[in-house]
């Protein structure tokens, strides 16, 4: 089996998100820095991010975008920033 040795890096993205009355966070779309926006068709799973990668923090949403399964990560903000909840990122290969 071939091993992928490409370095991966975090790319922070804009995510439109809904919160329901119970506080459940539902990502709806992802927008890249170049303005391309992709609708999230379905959220398949939600888990702590370090289950997928040791170097990932926060939470991982397994989502369907354009019929493909993707991982979307939410990184909670440091509590010293009262007006910030957190930010979203994806892992991309260099």
KOLMAR-605594 format. One record per atom (N, C-alpha, C): residue number from 1; residue in one letter; chain; atom name; y, z, x. Coordinates in steps of 0.1 Angstrom, whole numbers, plus 5000, padded with zeros to 4 digits. Layout:
# residues N
pos = NUM	code = a	unit = A	site = CA	c2 = Y	c3 = Z	c1 = X
...
//
This chain:
# residues 94
pos = 1	code = x	unit = A	site = N	c2 = 4988	c3 = 5000	c1 = 5008
pos = 1	code = x	unit = A	site = CA	c2 = 5000	c3 = 5000	c1 = 5000
pos = 1	code = x	unit = A	site = C	c2 = 5012	c3 = 5000	c1 = 5009
pos = 2	code = x	unit = A	site = N	c2 = 5022	c3 = 4991	c1 = 5006
pos = 2	code = x	unit = A	site = CA	c2 = 5034	c3 = 4990	c1 = 5013
pos = 2	code = x	unit = A	site = C	c2 = 5044	c3 = 5002	c1 = 5010
pos = 3	code = x	unit = A	site = N	c2 = 5051	c3 = 5007	c1 = 5020
pos = 3	code = x	unit = A	site = CA	c2 = 5060	c3 = 5018	c1 = 5018
pos = 3	code = x	unit = A	site = C	c2 = 5074	c3 = 5012	c1 = 5019
pos = 4	code = x	unit = A	site = N	c2 = 5082	c3 = 5015	c1 = 5009
pos = 4	code = x	unit = A	site = CA	c2 = 5096	c3 = 5011	c1 = 5008
pos = 4	code = x	unit = A	site = C	c2 = 5104	c3 = 5020	c1 = 5017
pos = 5	code = x	unit = A	site = N	c2 = 5109	c3 = 5015	c1 = 5028
pos = 5	code = x	unit = A	site = CA	c2 = 5117	c3 = 5023	c1 = 5038
pos = 5	code = x	unit = A	site = C	c2 = 5132	c3 = 5021	c1 = 5036
pos = 6	code = x	unit = A	site = N	c2 = 5136	c3 = 5014	c1 = 5026
pos = 6	code = x	unit = A	site = CA	c2 = 5151	c3 = 5012	c1 = 5024
pos = 6	code = x	unit = A	site = C	c2 = 5157	c3 = 5026	c1 = 5020
pos = 7	code = x	unit = A	site = N	c2 = 5168	c3 = 5028	c1 = 5026
pos = 7	code = x	unit = A	site = CA	c2 = 5176	c3 = 5041	c1 = 5023
pos = 7	code = x	unit = A	site = C	c2 = 5182	c3 = 5040	c1 = 5009
pos = 8	code = x	unit = A	site = N	c2 = 5181	c3 = 5050	c1 = 5002
pos = 8	code = x	unit = A	site = CA	c2 = 5187	c3 = 5050	c1 = 4988
pos = 8	code = x	unit = A	site = C	c2 = 5199	c3 = 5059	c1 = 4989
pos = 9	code = x	unit = A	site = N	c2 = 5209	c3 = 5055	c1 = 4981
pos = 9	code = x	unit = A	site = CA	c2 = 5221	c3 = 5063	c1 = 4980
pos = 9	code = x	unit = A	site = C	c2 = 5225	c3 = 5065	c1 = 4965
pos = 10	code = x	unit = A	site = N	c2 = 5233	c3 = 5075	c1 = 4963
pos = 10	code = x	unit = A	site = CA	c2 = 5238	c3 = 5078	c1 = 4950
pos = 10	code = x	unit = A	site = C	c2 = 5250	c3 = 5068	c1 = 4947
pos = 11	code = x	unit = A	site = N	c2 = 5250	c3 = 5063	c1 = 4935
pos = 11	code = x	unit = A	site = CA	c2 = 5261	c3 = 5055	c1 = 4931
pos = 11	code = x	unit = A	site = C	c2 = 5266	c3 = 5061	c1 = 4918
pos = 12	code = x	unit = A	site = N	c2 = 5278	c3 = 5066	c1 = 4918
pos = 12	code = x	unit = A	site = CA	c2 = 5283	c3 = 5073	c1 = 4906
pos = 12	code = x	unit = A	site = C	c2 = 5288	c3 = 5063	c1 = 4896
pos = 13	code = x	unit = A	site = N	c2 = 5285	c3 = 5065	c1 = 4883
pos = 13	code = x	unit = A	site = CA	c2 = 5288	c3 = 5055	c1 = 4873
pos = 13	code = x	unit = A	site = C	c2 = 5294	c3 = 5062	c1 = 4861
pos = 14	code = x	unit = A	site = N	c2 = 5301	c3 = 5055	c1 = 4852
pos = 14	code = x	unit = A	site = CA	c2 = 5306	c3 = 5060	c1 = 4840
pos = 14	code = x	unit = A	site = C	c2 = 5296	c3 = 5059	c1 = 4829
pos = 15	code = x	unit = A	site = N	c2 = 5294	c3 = 5070	c1 = 4822
pos = 15	code = x	unit = A	site = CA	c2 = 5284	c3 = 5070	c1 = 4811
pos = 15	code = x	unit = A	site = C	c2 = 5290	c3 = 5075	c1 = 4798
pos = 16	code = x	unit = A	site = N	c2 = 5289	c3 = 5067	c1 = 4788
pos = 16	code = x	unit = A	site = CA	c2 = 5294	c3 = 5072	c1 = 4775
pos = 16	code = x	unit = A	site = C	c2 = 5282	c3 = 5080	c1 = 4769
pos = 17	code = x	unit = A	site = N	c2 = 5286	c3 = 5092	c1 = 4765
pos = 17	code = x	unit = A	site = CA	c2 = 5276	c3 = 5102	c1 = 4761
pos = 17	code = x	unit = A	site = C	c2 = 5280	c3 = 5109	c1 = 4748
pos = 18	code = x	unit = A	site = N	c2 = 5270	c3 = 5111	c1 = 4739
pos = 18	code = x	unit = A	site = CA	c2 = 5273	c3 = 5119	c1 = 4727
pos = 18	code = x	unit = A	site = C	c2 = 5266	c3 = 5132	c1 = 4728
pos = 19	code = x	unit = A	site = N	c2 = 5272	c3 = 5142	c1 = 4722
pos = 19	code = x	unit = A	site = CA	c2 = 5267	c3 = 5156	c1 = 4721
pos = 19	code = x	unit = A	site = C	c2 = 5265	c3 = 5159	c1 = 4706
pos = 20	code = x	unit = A	site = N	c2 = 5253	c3 = 5164	c1 = 4703
pos = 20	code = x	unit = A	site = CA	c2 = 5251	c3 = 5167	c1 = 4689
pos = 20	code = x	unit = A	site = C	c2 = 5254	c3 = 5182	c1 = 4687
pos = 21	code = x	unit = A	site = N	c2 = 5253	c3 = 5187	c1 = 4675
pos = 21	code = x	unit = A	site = CA	c2 = 5257	c3 = 5200	c1 = 4671
pos = 21	code = x	unit = A	site = C	c2 = 5249	c3 = 5211	c1 = 4678
pos = 22	code = x	unit = A	site = N	c2 = 5238	c3 = 5207	c1 = 4684
pos = 22	code = x	unit = A	site = CA	c2 = 5230	c3 = 5217	c1 = 4691
pos = 22	code = x	unit = A	site = C	c2 = 5233	c3 = 5217	c1 = 4706
pos = 23	code = x	unit = A	site = N	c2 = 5241	c3 = 5208	c1 = 4710
pos = 23	code = x	unit = A	site = CA	c2 = 5245	c3 = 5207	c1 = 4724
pos = 23	code = x	unit = A	site = C	c2 = 5237	c3 = 5197	c1 = 4732
pos = 24	code = x	unit = A	site = N	c2 = 5227	c3 = 5190	c1 = 4725
pos = 24	code = x	unit = A	site = CA	c2 = 5219	c3 = 5180	c1 = 4732
pos = 24	code = x	unit = A	site = C	c2 = 5228	c3 = 5168	c1 = 4737
pos = 25	code = x	unit = A	site = N	c2 = 5227	c3 = 5164	c1 = 4749
pos = 25	code = x	unit = A	site = CA	c2 = 5234	c3 = 5153	c1 = 4755
pos = 25	code = x	unit = A	site = C	c2 = 5226	c3 = 5140	c1 = 4754
pos = 26	code = x	unit = A	site = N	c2 = 5232	c3 = 5130	c1 = 4748
pos = 26	code = x	unit = A	site = CA	c2 = 5225	c3 = 5117	c1 = 4746
pos = 26	code = x	unit = A	site = C	c2 = 5234	c3 = 5106	c1 = 4753
pos = 27	code = x	unit = A	site = N	c2 = 5229	c3 = 5101	c1 = 4765
pos = 27	code = x	unit = A	site = CA	c2 = 5237	c3 = 5090	c1 = 4771
pos = 27	code = x	unit = A	site = C	c2 = 5235	c3 = 5077	c1 = 4762
pos = 28	code = x	unit = A	site = N	c2 = 5246	c3 = 5070	c1 = 4761
pos = 28	code = x	unit = A	site = CA	c2 = 5246	c3 = 5058	c1 = 4752
pos = 28	code = x	unit = A	site = C	c2 = 5248	c3 = 5045	c1 = 4760
pos = 29	code = x	unit = A	site = N	c2 = 5256	c3 = 5045	c1 = 4770
pos = 29	code = x	unit = A	site = CA	c2 = 5258	c3 = 5033	c1 = 4778
pos = 29	code = x	unit = A	site = C	c2 = 5262	c3 = 5036	c1 = 4792
pos = 30	code = x	unit = A	site = N	c2 = 5260	c3 = 5027	c1 = 4802
pos = 30	code = x	unit = A	site = CA	c2 = 5263	c3 = 5029	c1 = 4816
pos = 30	code = x	unit = A	site = C	c2 = 5273	c3 = 5018	c1 = 4820
pos = 31	code = x	unit = A	site = N	c2 = 5284	c3 = 5022	c1 = 4826
pos = 31	code = x	unit = A	site = CA	c2 = 5294	c3 = 5012	c1 = 4831
pos = 31	code = x	unit = A	site = C	c2 = 5295	c3 = 5013	c1 = 4846
pos = 32	code = x	unit = A	site = N	c2 = 5293	c3 = 5002	c1 = 4853
pos = 32	code = x	unit = A	site = CA	c2 = 5294	c3 = 5001	c1 = 4868
pos = 32	code = x	unit = A	site = C	c2 = 5309	c3 = 5000	c1 = 4872
pos = 33	code = x	unit = A	site = N	c2 = 5312	c3 = 5002	c1 = 4884
pos = 33	code = x	unit = A	site = CA	c2 = 5326	c3 = 5002	c1 = 4889
pos = 33	code = x	unit = A	site = C	c2 = 5332	c3 = 4988	c1 = 4887
pos = 34	code = x	unit = A	site = N	c2 = 5324	c3 = 4977	c1 = 4886
pos = 34	code = x	unit = A	site = CA	c2 = 5329	c3 = 4964	c1 = 4885
pos = 34	code = x	unit = A	site = C	c2 = 5331	c3 = 4960	c1 = 4870
pos = 35	code = x	unit = A	site = N	c2 = 5329	c3 = 4970	c1 = 4861
pos = 35	code = x	unit = A	site = CA	c2 = 5332	c3 = 4968	c1 = 4847
pos = 35	code = x	unit = A	site = C	c2 = 5320	c3 = 4964	c1 = 4838
pos = 36	code = x	unit = A	site = N	c2 = 5308	c3 = 4960	c1 = 4845
pos = 36	code = x	unit = A	site = CA	c2 = 5297	c3 = 4957	c1 = 4837
pos = 36	code = x	unit = A	site = C	c2 = 5292	c3 = 4969	c1 = 4829
pos = 37	code = x	unit = A	site = N	c2 = 5289	c3 = 4967	c1 = 4816
pos = 37	code = x	unit = A	site = CA	c2 = 5284	c3 = 4978	c1 = 4808
pos = 37	code = x	unit = A	site = C	c2 = 5270	c3 = 4974	c1 = 4802
pos = 38	code = x	unit = A	site = N	c2 = 5261	c3 = 4984	c1 = 4803
pos = 38	code = x	unit = A	site = CA	c2 = 5248	c3 = 4982	c1 = 4797
pos = 38	code = x	unit = A	site = C	c2 = 5245	c3 = 4993	c1 = 4787
pos = 39	code = x	unit = A	site = N	c2 = 5240	c3 = 4989	c1 = 4776
pos = 39	code = x	unit = A	site = CA	c2 = 5236	c3 = 4998	c1 = 4765
pos = 39	code = x	unit = A	site = C	c2 = 5223	c3 = 5005	c1 = 4768
pos = 40	code = x	unit = A	site = N	c2 = 5222	c3 = 5018	c1 = 4766
pos = 40	code = x	unit = A	site = CA	c2 = 5209	c3 = 5025	c1 = 4768
pos = 40	code = x	unit = A	site = C	c2 = 5202	c3 = 5024	c1 = 4754
pos = 41	code = x	unit = A	site = N	c2 = 5191	c3 = 5017	c1 = 4755
pos = 41	code = x	unit = A	site = CA	c2 = 5184	c3 = 5014	c1 = 4742
pos = 41	code = x	unit = A	site = C	c2 = 5176	c3 = 5026	c1 = 4738
pos = 42	code = x	unit = A	site = N	c2 = 5171	c3 = 5034	c1 = 4747
pos = 42	code = x	unit = A	site = CA	c2 = 5163	c3 = 5045	c1 = 4743
pos = 42	code = x	unit = A	site = C	c2 = 5162	c3 = 5055	c1 = 4755
pos = 43	code = x	unit = A	site = N	c2 = 5162	c3 = 5068	c1 = 4752
pos = 43	code = x	unit = A	site = CA	c2 = 5160	c3 = 5079	c1 = 4761
pos = 43	code = x	unit = A	site = C	c2 = 5145	c3 = 5083	c1 = 4760
pos = 44	code = x	unit = A	site = N	c2 = 5137	c3 = 5080	c1 = 4771
pos = 44	code = x	unit = A	site = CA	c2 = 5123	c3 = 5083	c1 = 4770
pos = 44	code = x	unit = A	site = C	c2 = 5119	c3 = 5097	c1 = 4774
pos = 45	code = x	unit = A	site = N	c2 = 5127	c3 = 5103	c1 = 4784
pos = 45	code = x	unit = A	site = CA	c2 = 5123	c3 = 5115	c1 = 4789
pos = 45	code = x	unit = A	site = C	c2 = 5136	c3 = 5122	c1 = 4795
pos = 46	code = x	unit = A	site = N	c2 = 5135	c3 = 5135	c1 = 4797
pos = 46	code = x	unit = A	site = CA	c2 = 5145	c3 = 5143	c1 = 4803
pos = 46	code = x	unit = A	site = C	c2 = 5139	c3 = 5154	c1 = 4811
pos = 47	code = x	unit = A	site = N	c2 = 5142	c3 = 5155	c1 = 4824
pos = 47	code = x	unit = A	site = CA	c2 = 5136	c3 = 5165	c1 = 4833
pos = 47	code = x	unit = A	site = C	c2 = 5146	c3 = 5170	c1 = 4844
pos = 48	code = x	unit = A	site = N	c2 = 5143	c3 = 5181	c1 = 4850
pos = 48	code = x	unit = A	site = CA	c2 = 5151	c3 = 5184	c1 = 4862
pos = 48	code = x	unit = A	site = C	c2 = 5149	c3 = 5173	c1 = 4872
pos = 49	code = x	unit = A	site = N	c2 = 5160	c3 = 5169	c1 = 4879
pos = 49	code = x	unit = A	site = CA	c2 = 5160	c3 = 5158	c1 = 4888
pos = 49	code = x	unit = A	site = C	c2 = 5151	c3 = 5159	c1 = 4900
pos = 50	code = x	unit = A	site = N	c2 = 5149	c3 = 5171	c1 = 4905
pos = 50	code = x	unit = A	site = CA	c2 = 5141	c3 = 5173	c1 = 4917
pos = 50	code = x	unit = A	site = C	c2 = 5126	c3 = 5170	c1 = 4915
pos = 51	code = x	unit = A	site = N	c2 = 5122	c3 = 5168	c1 = 4903
pos = 51	code = x	unit = A	site = CA	c2 = 5108	c3 = 5164	c1 = 4900
pos = 51	code = x	unit = A	site = C	c2 = 5106	c3 = 5150	c1 = 4905
pos = 52	code = x	unit = A	site = N	c2 = 5117	c3 = 5142	c1 = 4905
pos = 52	code = x	unit = A	site = CA	c2 = 5116	c3 = 5128	c1 = 4909
pos = 52	code = x	unit = A	site = C	c2 = 5119	c3 = 5126	c1 = 4924
pos = 53	code = x	unit = A	site = N	c2 = 5128	c3 = 5134	c1 = 4929
pos = 53	code = x	unit = A	site = CA	c2 = 5132	c3 = 5133	c1 = 4943
pos = 53	code = x	unit = A	site = C	c2 = 5137	c3 = 5147	c1 = 4948
pos = 54	code = x	unit = A	site = N	c2 = 5133	c3 = 5151	c1 = 4960
pos = 54	code = x	unit = A	site = CA	c2 = 5138	c3 = 5164	c1 = 4965
pos = 54	code = x	unit = A	site = C	c2 = 5153	c3 = 5164	c1 = 4967
pos = 55	code = x	unit = A	site = N	c2 = 5159	c3 = 5153	c1 = 4970
pos = 55	code = x	unit = A	site = CA	c2 = 5173	c3 = 5153	c1 = 4974
pos = 55	code = x	unit = A	site = C	c2 = 5182	c3 = 5151	c1 = 4961
pos = 56	code = x	unit = A	site = N	c2 = 5176	c3 = 5151	c1 = 4949
pos = 56	code = x	unit = A	site = CA	c2 = 5184	c3 = 5149	c1 = 4937
pos = 56	code = x	unit = A	site = C	c2 = 5186	c3 = 5162	c1 = 4930
pos = 57	code = x	unit = A	site = N	c2 = 5198	c3 = 5164	c1 = 4925
pos = 57	code = x	unit = A	site = CA	c2 = 5202	c3 = 5176	c1 = 4918
pos = 57	code = x	unit = A	site = C	c2 = 5204	c3 = 5173	c1 = 4904
pos = 58	code = x	unit = A	site = N	c2 = 5205	c3 = 5184	c1 = 4896
pos = 58	code = x	unit = A	site = CA	c2 = 5208	c3 = 5182	c1 = 4882
pos = 58	code = x	unit = A	site = C	c2 = 5196	c3 = 5178	c1 = 4873
pos = 59	code = x	unit = A	site = N	c2 = 5198	c3 = 5168	c1 = 4865
pos = 59	code = x	unit = A	site = CA	c2 = 5188	c3 = 5163	c1 = 4855
pos = 59	code = x	unit = A	site = C	c2 = 5186	c3 = 5148	c1 = 4856
pos = 60	code = x	unit = A	site = N	c2 = 5174	c3 = 5144	c1 = 4852
pos = 60	code = x	unit = A	site = CA	c2 = 5171	c3 = 5130	c1 = 4852
pos = 60	code = x	unit = A	site = C	c2 = 5167	c3 = 5126	c1 = 4838
pos = 61	code = x	unit = A	site = N	c2 = 5174	c3 = 5116	c1 = 4833
pos = 61	code = x	unit = A	site = CA	c2 = 5171	c3 = 5109	c1 = 4821
pos = 61	code = x	unit = A	site = C	c2 = 5163	c3 = 5096	c1 = 4824
pos = 62	code = x	unit = A	site = N	c2 = 5152	c3 = 5095	c1 = 4818
pos = 62	code = x	unit = A	site = CA	c2 = 5144	c3 = 5082	c1 = 4819
pos = 62	code = x	unit = A	site = C	c2 = 5149	c3 = 5074	c1 = 4807
pos = 63	code = x	unit = A	site = N	c2 = 5155	c3 = 5063	c1 = 4810
pos = 63	code = x	unit = A	site = CA	c2 = 5161	c3 = 5055	c1 = 4799
pos = 63	code = x	unit = A	site = C	c2 = 5156	c3 = 5040	c1 = 4799
pos = 64	code = x	unit = A	site = N	c2 = 5158	c3 = 5034	c1 = 4788
pos = 64	code = x	unit = A	site = CA	c2 = 5154	c3 = 5019	c1 = 4787
pos = 64	code = x	unit = A	site = C	c2 = 5168	c3 = 5012	c1 = 4787
pos = 65	code = x	unit = A	site = N	c2 = 5170	c3 = 5002	c1 = 4796
pos = 65	code = x	unit = A	site = CA	c2 = 5181	c3 = 4994	c1 = 4796
pos = 65	code = x	unit = A	site = C	c2 = 5176	c3 = 4979	c1 = 4798
pos = 66	code = x	unit = A	site = N	c2 = 5180	c3 = 4971	c1 = 4789
pos = 66	code = x	unit = A	site = CA	c2 = 5176	c3 = 4957	c1 = 4789
pos = 66	code = x	unit = A	site = C	c2 = 5160	c3 = 4956	c1 = 4790
pos = 67	code = x	unit = A	site = N	c2 = 5153	c3 = 4964	c1 = 4783
pos = 67	code = x	unit = A	site = CA	c2 = 5139	c3 = 4964	c1 = 4783
pos = 67	code = x	unit = A	site = C	c2 = 5132	c3 = 4970	c1 = 4796
pos = 68	code = x	unit = A	site = N	c2 = 5140	c3 = 4975	c1 = 4805
pos = 68	code = x	unit = A	site = CA	c2 = 5134	c3 = 4981	c1 = 4818
pos = 68	code = x	unit = A	site = C	c2 = 5137	c3 = 4996	c1 = 4818
pos = 69	code = x	unit = A	site = N	c2 = 5127	c3 = 5003	c1 = 4824
pos = 69	code = x	unit = A	site = CA	c2 = 5128	c3 = 5017	c1 = 4825
pos = 69	code = x	unit = A	site = C	c2 = 5136	c3 = 5020	c1 = 4838
pos = 70	code = x	unit = A	site = N	c2 = 5146	c3 = 5029	c1 = 4836
pos = 70	code = x	unit = A	site = CA	c2 = 5155	c3 = 5033	c1 = 4847
pos = 70	code = x	unit = A	site = C	c2 = 5157	c3 = 5048	c1 = 4847
pos = 71	code = x	unit = A	site = N	c2 = 5161	c3 = 5053	c1 = 4859
pos = 71	code = x	unit = A	site = CA	c2 = 5164	c3 = 5067	c1 = 4860
pos = 71	code = x	unit = A	site = C	c2 = 5179	c3 = 5069	c1 = 4861
pos = 72	code = x	unit = A	site = N	c2 = 5185	c3 = 5078	c1 = 4853
pos = 72	code = x	unit = A	site = CA	c2 = 5199	c3 = 5081	c1 = 4852
pos = 72	code = x	unit = A	site = C	c2 = 5200	c3 = 5096	c1 = 4854
pos = 73	code = x	unit = A	site = N	c2 = 5208	c3 = 5100	c1 = 4864
pos = 73	code = x	unit = A	site = CA	c2 = 5209	c3 = 5114	c1 = 4868
pos = 73	code = x	unit = A	site = C	c2 = 5222	c3 = 5120	c1 = 4864
pos = 74	code = x	unit = A	site = N	c2 = 5222	c3 = 5132	c1 = 4860
pos = 74	code = x	unit = A	site = CA	c2 = 5234	c3 = 5140	c1 = 4856
pos = 74	code = x	unit = A	site = C	c2 = 5235	c3 = 5151	c1 = 4866
pos = 75	code = x	unit = A	site = N	c2 = 5246	c3 = 5152	c1 = 4873
pos = 75	code = x	unit = A	site = CA	c2 = 5249	c3 = 5163	c1 = 4883
pos = 75	code = x	unit = A	site = C	c2 = 5259	c3 = 5172	c1 = 4878
pos = 76	code = x	unit = A	site = N	c2 = 5255	c3 = 5184	c1 = 4874
pos = 76	code = x	unit = A	site = CA	c2 = 5265	c3 = 5194	c1 = 4868
pos = 76	code = x	unit = A	site = C	c2 = 5276	c3 = 5197	c1 = 4879
pos = 77	code = x	unit = A	site = N	c2 = 5288	c3 = 5199	c1 = 4874
pos = 77	code = x	unit = A	site = CA	c2 = 5299	c3 = 5202	c1 = 4883
pos = 77	code = x	unit = A	site = C	c2 = 5299	c3 = 5216	c1 = 4888
pos = 78	code = x	unit = A	site = N	c2 = 5305	c3 = 5219	c1 = 4899
pos = 78	code = x	unit = A	site = CA	c2 = 5306	c3 = 5232	c1 = 4905
pos = 78	code = x	unit = A	site = C	c2 = 5315	c3 = 5240	c1 = 4895
pos = 79	code = x	unit = A	site = N	c2 = 5311	c3 = 5253	c1 = 4892
pos = 79	code = x	unit = A	site = CA	c2 = 5318	c3 = 5261	c1 = 4882
pos = 79	code = x	unit = A	site = C	c2 = 5333	c3 = 5264	c1 = 4886
pos = 80	code = x	unit = A	site = N	c2 = 5337	c3 = 5261	c1 = 4898
pos = 80	code = x	unit = A	site = CA	c2 = 5351	c3 = 5263	c1 = 4902
pos = 80	code = x	unit = A	site = C	c2 = 5360	c3 = 5253	c1 = 4895
pos = 81	code = x	unit = A	site = N	c2 = 5355	c3 = 5242	c1 = 4890
pos = 81	code = x	unit = A	site = CA	c2 = 5362	c3 = 5231	c1 = 4884
pos = 81	code = x	unit = A	site = C	c2 = 5361	c3 = 5233	c1 = 4868
pos = 82	code = x	unit = A	site = N	c2 = 5370	c3 = 5241	c1 = 4862
pos = 82	code = x	unit = A	site = CA	c2 = 5368	c3 = 5245	c1 = 4848
pos = 82	code = x	unit = A	site = C	c2 = 5368	c3 = 5233	c1 = 4839
pos = 83	code = x	unit = A	site = N	c2 = 5376	c3 = 5222	c1 = 4842
pos = 83	code = x	unit = A	site = CA	c2 = 5377	c3 = 5211	c1 = 4832
pos = 83	code = x	unit = A	site = C	c2 = 5366	c3 = 5200	c1 = 4835
pos = 84	code = x	unit = A	site = N	c2 = 5358	c3 = 5202	c1 = 4845
pos = 84	code = x	unit = A	site = CA	c2 = 5347	c3 = 5192	c1 = 4848
pos = 84	code = x	unit = A	site = C	c2 = 5334	c3 = 5197	c1 = 4844
pos = 85	code = x	unit = A	site = N	c2 = 5326	c3 = 5189	c1 = 4837
pos = 85	code = x	unit = A	site = CA	c2 = 5313	c3 = 5193	c1 = 4832
pos = 85	code = x	unit = A	site = C	c2 = 5303	c3 = 5188	c1 = 4843
pos = 86	code = x	unit = A	site = N	c2 = 5305	c3 = 5176	c1 = 4848
pos = 86	code = x	unit = A	site = CA	c2 = 5296	c3 = 5170	c1 = 4857
pos = 86	code = x	unit = A	site = C	c2 = 5298	c3 = 5155	c1 = 4858
pos = 87	code = x	unit = A	site = N	c2 = 5289	c3 = 5148	c1 = 4865
pos = 87	code = x	unit = A	site = CA	c2 = 5290	c3 = 5134	c1 = 4867
pos = 87	code = x	unit = A	site = C	c2 = 5277	c3 = 5127	c1 = 4867
pos = 88	code = x	unit = A	site = N	c2 = 5276	c3 = 5114	c1 = 4864
pos = 88	code = x	unit = A	site = CA	c2 = 5264	c3 = 5107	c1 = 4864
pos = 88	code = x	unit = A	site = C	c2 = 5262	c3 = 5098	c1 = 4876
pos = 89	code = x	unit = A	site = N	c2 = 5250	c3 = 5096	c1 = 4880
pos = 89	code = x	unit = A	site = CA	c2 = 5247	c3 = 5086	c1 = 4891
pos = 89	code = x	unit = A	site = C	c2 = 5234	c3 = 5080	c1 = 4889
pos = 90	code = x	unit = A	site = N	c2 = 5232	c3 = 5069	c1 = 4897
pos = 90	code = x	unit = A	site = CA	c2 = 5219	c3 = 5062	c1 = 4898
pos = 90	code = x	unit = A	site = C	c2 = 5216	c3 = 5061	c1 = 4913
pos = 91	code = x	unit = A	site = N	c2 = 5204	c3 = 5060	c1 = 4916
pos = 91	code = x	unit = A	site = CA	c2 = 5200	c3 = 5058	c1 = 4930
pos = 91	code = x	unit = A	site = C	c2 = 5198	c3 = 5043	c1 = 4932
pos = 92	code = x	unit = A	site = N	c2 = 5204	c3 = 5037	c1 = 4943
pos = 92	code = x	unit = A	site = CA	c2 = 5202	c3 = 5023	c1 = 4946
pos = 92	code = x	unit = A	site = C	c2 = 5198	c3 = 5022	c1 = 4960
pos = 93	code = x	unit = A	site = N	c2 = 5190	c3 = 5011	c1 = 4963
pos = 93	code = x	unit = A	site = CA	c2 = 5185	c3 = 5009	c1 = 4976
pos = 93	code = x	unit = A	site = C	c2 = 5196	c3 = 5001	c1 = 4984
pos = 94	code = x	unit = A	site = N	c2 = 5197	c3 = 5004	c1 = 4997
pos = 94	code = x	unit = A	site = CA	c2 = 5206	c3 = 4997	c1 = 5006
pos = 94	code = x	unit = A	site = C	c2 = 5199	c3 = 4984	c1 = 5011
//
